[in-house]
Amino acid sequence: MTTKKNQASHNSEVRIAVTYVSGDLTFECPLSPADIRAAVATALSSGKPLELTDIRGHEIIVPADKIAFVEVGNPAARRVGFGAL
């Protein structure tokens, strides 16, 4: 039996800034940071769109020439309650 906490530990948080857009795309991806870096490097070198899927199965497609930066990290633990600062 798996729990959400265990599943979340394998996810990576991805933030993509798109040129000429004020907001960033932020989502959790089931891929490892190394796999995401490889996908970004491939998209940038080939000029093909960056295609990633989030943990809910939604596809995120960003044209390679519109990528300003990509930030990859572990998702932050969400704290609940009065002690969450």
Residue frames as a rotation matrix with the C-alpha (Angstrom) as fourth column:
MET 1
0.586 0.811 0.000 0.00
0.811 -0.586 0.000 0.00
0.000 0.000 -1.000 0.00
THR 2
-0.536 -0.764 0.360 1.38
0.762 -0.621 -0.183 3.40
0.363 0.176 0.915 -0.94
THR 3
0.256 0.576 -0.776 0.58
0.779 -0.598 -0.187 6.74
-0.572 -0.557 -0.602 0.56
LYS 4
0.891 0.125 0.437 0.46
0.380 -0.732 -0.566 10.16
0.249 0.670 -0.700 -1.00
LYS 5
0.763 -0.646 -0.036 3.45
-0.458 -0.580 0.674 11.22
-0.456 -0.497 -0.738 1.09
ASN 6
0.020 -0.768 0.640 5.60
0.215 0.629 0.747 8.47
-0.976 0.122 0.178 -0.43
GLN 7
0.349 0.174 0.921 4.41
0.920 0.121 -0.372 9.23
-0.176 0.977 -0.118 -3.95
ALA 8
0.995 0.073 0.063 5.09
0.083 -0.982 -0.167 12.95
0.050 0.172 -0.984 -3.55
SER 9
0.486 -0.872 -0.048 8.70
-0.184 -0.156 0.970 12.28
-0.854 -0.463 -0.236 -2.61
HIS 10
-0.160 -0.526 0.835 9.43
0.719 0.517 0.464 11.03
-0.676 0.675 0.296 -6.14
ASN 11
0.666 0.507 0.548 7.97
0.745 -0.492 -0.450 14.12
0.041 0.708 -0.705 -7.81
SER 12
-0.594 -0.797 -0.109 9.87
0.787 -0.604 0.125 17.21
-0.166 -0.012 0.986 -8.89
GLU 13
0.469 0.681 -0.563 8.56
0.480 -0.731 -0.485 20.74
-0.741 -0.043 -0.670 -8.78
VAL 14
-0.405 -0.537 0.740 9.07
0.911 -0.170 0.376 22.54
-0.076 0.827 0.558 -12.09
ARG 15
0.407 0.461 -0.789 8.83
0.297 -0.883 -0.363 26.28
-0.864 -0.087 -0.497 -12.73
ILE 16
-0.295 -0.432 0.852 9.07
0.944 0.008 0.331 27.52
-0.149 0.902 0.405 -16.31
ALA 17
-0.027 0.223 -0.975 9.24
0.042 -0.974 -0.224 31.20
-0.999 -0.047 0.017 -17.21
VAL 18
0.136 0.181 0.974 7.96
0.962 0.212 -0.174 32.02
-0.238 0.960 -0.145 -20.68
THR 19
-0.850 -0.514 -0.114 9.20
0.464 -0.834 0.299 35.12
-0.249 0.201 0.948 -22.51
TYR 20
-0.836 0.487 0.253 6.69
-0.276 -0.771 0.573 37.98
0.474 0.409 0.779 -22.81
VAL 21
0.237 0.886 -0.399 4.40
0.223 0.350 0.910 36.34
0.946 -0.304 -0.114 -20.21
SER 22
0.005 -0.253 0.968 4.21
-0.732 -0.660 -0.169 37.83
0.681 -0.708 -0.188 -16.71
GLY 23
0.571 0.265 0.777 3.38
-0.775 0.488 0.403 34.60
-0.272 -0.832 0.483 -14.87
ASP 24
-0.603 -0.783 -0.155 5.36
-0.798 0.593 0.107 31.38
0.008 0.188 -0.982 -14.56
LEU 25
0.423 0.620 -0.661 4.18
-0.512 0.765 0.390 27.82
0.747 0.174 0.641 -15.13
THR 26
-0.565 -0.563 0.602 4.56
-0.817 0.283 -0.502 25.90
0.112 -0.776 -0.621 -11.87
PHE 27
0.616 0.746 -0.255 3.63
-0.705 0.666 0.244 22.24
0.352 0.029 0.936 -11.54
GLU 28
0.024 -0.555 0.832 4.74
-0.678 0.602 0.422 18.92
-0.735 -0.574 -0.361 -10.08
CYS 29
0.335 -0.053 -0.941 6.19
-0.858 0.395 -0.328 16.39
0.389 0.917 0.087 -12.49
PRO 30
0.931 0.066 0.360 6.71
-0.243 0.847 0.472 12.66
-0.274 -0.527 0.804 -11.85
LEU 31
0.678 -0.734 -0.042 10.10
0.305 0.334 -0.892 12.76
0.668 0.592 0.450 -13.61
SER 32
0.371 -0.668 -0.645 13.41
0.859 -0.017 0.512 13.09
-0.353 -0.744 0.568 -11.80
PRO 33
0.621 -0.201 -0.757 15.31
-0.155 -0.979 0.132 16.40
-0.768 0.035 -0.639 -11.99
ALA 34
-0.501 -0.863 0.074 17.90
-0.142 0.166 0.976 14.74
-0.854 0.478 -0.206 -14.27
ASP 35
-0.380 0.447 0.810 15.18
0.858 0.498 0.127 13.62
-0.347 0.743 -0.572 -16.71
ILE 36
0.716 0.658 -0.233 13.66
0.554 -0.738 -0.385 17.11
-0.426 0.147 -0.893 -16.75
ARG 37
0.206 -0.740 -0.641 17.07
-0.345 -0.667 0.660 18.69
-0.916 0.085 -0.393 -17.39
ALA 38
-0.698 -0.461 0.549 17.62
0.274 0.536 0.799 16.26
-0.662 0.707 -0.248 -20.27
ALA 39
0.094 0.826 0.556 14.20
0.961 0.070 -0.267 17.11
-0.260 0.559 -0.787 -21.77
VAL 40
0.777 0.143 -0.613 14.93
0.120 -0.990 -0.079 20.85
-0.618 -0.012 -0.786 -21.51
ALA 41
-0.199 -0.943 -0.265 18.40
-0.307 -0.197 0.931 20.45
-0.931 0.267 -0.250 -23.04
THR 42
-0.574 0.056 0.817 16.98
0.661 0.621 0.422 18.41
-0.483 0.782 -0.394 -25.91
ALA 43
0.510 0.845 0.162 14.25
0.808 -0.405 -0.429 20.97
-0.296 0.350 -0.889 -26.57
LEU 44
0.635 -0.300 -0.712 16.69
-0.162 -0.953 0.258 23.88
-0.756 -0.048 -0.653 -26.53
SER 45
-0.442 -0.897 0.010 19.26
-0.208 0.114 0.971 22.20
-0.872 0.427 -0.237 -28.77
SER 46
-0.637 0.234 0.734 16.74
0.699 0.578 0.422 20.86
-0.326 0.782 -0.532 -31.30
GLY 47
-0.941 0.329 -0.085 14.36
-0.339 -0.897 0.283 23.83
0.017 0.295 0.955 -31.28
LYS 48
-0.399 0.835 -0.379 11.39
0.264 0.500 0.825 21.49
0.878 0.229 -0.420 -30.74
PRO 49
0.249 0.582 0.774 8.80
-0.596 -0.538 0.596 22.29
0.763 -0.610 0.213 -28.04
LEU 50
-0.887 -0.411 0.210 9.43
-0.390 0.425 -0.817 21.21
0.247 -0.807 -0.537 -24.45
GLU 51
0.126 0.946 -0.300 6.79
-0.510 0.321 0.798 18.62
0.851 0.052 0.522 -23.60
LEU 52
-0.938 -0.342 0.056 6.26
-0.206 0.421 -0.883 17.55
0.279 -0.840 -0.466 -19.98
THR 53
0.022 0.952 -0.304 3.36
0.107 0.300 0.948 15.90
0.994 -0.054 -0.095 -18.14
ASP 54
-0.360 -0.117 0.925 2.32
-0.818 -0.437 -0.374 16.87
0.449 -0.892 0.061 -14.62
ILE 55
-0.965 -0.102 0.240 1.29
-0.226 0.787 -0.574 14.45
-0.130 -0.609 -0.783 -11.86
ARG 56
-0.166 0.978 0.125 -2.37
-0.306 0.069 -0.950 14.75
-0.938 -0.196 0.288 -12.87
GLY 57
-0.124 0.046 0.991 -1.70
0.728 0.683 0.059 13.74
-0.674 0.729 -0.118 -16.46
HIS 58
0.869 0.400 -0.293 -1.97
0.136 -0.761 -0.634 17.23
-0.476 0.511 -0.716 -18.00
GLU 59
0.208 -0.801 0.561 0.48
0.978 0.184 -0.100 17.94
-0.023 0.569 0.822 -20.79
ILE 60
0.630 -0.159 -0.760 2.53
0.036 -0.972 0.233 21.13
-0.776 -0.174 -0.607 -20.70
ILE 61
0.266 -0.499 0.825 3.99
0.960 0.216 -0.179 22.17
-0.089 0.839 0.536 -24.04
VAL 62
0.624 -0.173 -0.762 6.23
0.032 -0.969 0.247 25.24
-0.781 -0.178 -0.599 -24.33
PRO 63
0.920 -0.347 0.182 7.93
0.185 -0.026 -0.982 26.37
0.346 0.937 0.040 -27.56
ALA 64
0.337 -0.878 -0.341 11.70
0.941 0.297 0.164 26.09
-0.043 -0.376 0.926 -27.09
ASP 65
-0.446 -0.562 0.696 12.34
0.643 -0.743 -0.188 29.65
0.622 0.364 0.693 -28.32
LYS 66
0.250 0.620 0.744 9.96
-0.195 -0.720 0.666 31.05
0.948 -0.312 -0.059 -25.67
ILE 67
0.660 -0.069 -0.748 11.65
0.676 0.489 0.551 29.44
0.328 -0.870 0.369 -22.64
ALA 68
0.604 -0.455 0.655 13.22
-0.475 -0.865 -0.162 32.12
0.640 -0.213 -0.738 -20.43
PHE 69
-0.575 -0.773 0.267 14.36
-0.742 0.355 -0.568 29.76
0.345 -0.525 -0.778 -17.66
VAL 70
0.430 0.622 -0.655 13.46
-0.165 0.767 0.621 26.45
0.888 -0.159 0.432 -16.05
GLU 71
-0.373 -0.467 0.802 13.79
-0.884 -0.085 -0.460 25.83
0.283 -0.880 -0.381 -12.32
VAL 72
0.295 0.396 -0.870 13.68
-0.158 0.918 0.364 22.25
0.942 0.030 0.334 -11.03
GLY 73
-0.642 -0.503 0.578 13.58
-0.656 -0.031 -0.754 21.17
0.398 -0.863 -0.310 -7.41
ASN 74
-0.785 0.392 -0.479 11.90
0.531 0.824 -0.197 19.01
0.317 -0.409 -0.855 -4.84
PRO 75
0.082 0.880 0.468 8.34
0.186 -0.475 0.860 19.98
0.979 0.017 -0.203 -3.91
ALA 76
-0.730 -0.297 0.616 8.14
-0.467 -0.440 -0.767 21.85
0.499 -0.847 0.183 -0.61
ALA 77
-0.684 0.507 -0.524 6.32
0.689 0.685 -0.237 20.08
0.238 -0.524 -0.818 2.20
ARG 78
-0.238 0.699 0.675 2.96
-0.094 -0.708 0.700 21.72
0.967 0.104 0.234 2.69
ARG 79
-0.931 -0.113 -0.348 2.42
0.333 0.134 -0.933 22.65
0.152 -0.985 -0.087 6.30
VAL 80
-0.047 0.979 0.200 -1.01
0.233 -0.184 0.955 22.93
0.971 0.092 -0.219 7.83
GLY 81
0.419 0.334 -0.844 -2.05
0.869 0.121 0.479 24.64
0.263 -0.935 -0.240 11.05
PHE 82
0.998 0.043 0.034 -1.03
0.028 -0.935 0.355 27.53
0.047 -0.353 -0.934 13.24
GLY 83
0.458 -0.889 0.019 2.60
0.055 0.049 0.997 26.40
-0.887 -0.456 0.072 13.51
ALA 84
0.307 -0.322 0.895 3.12
0.930 0.300 -0.211 26.62
-0.201 0.898 0.392 9.73
LEU 85
0.683 -0.138 -0.717 5.43
-0.067 -0.990 0.126 29.56
-0.727 -0.038 -0.686 9.13
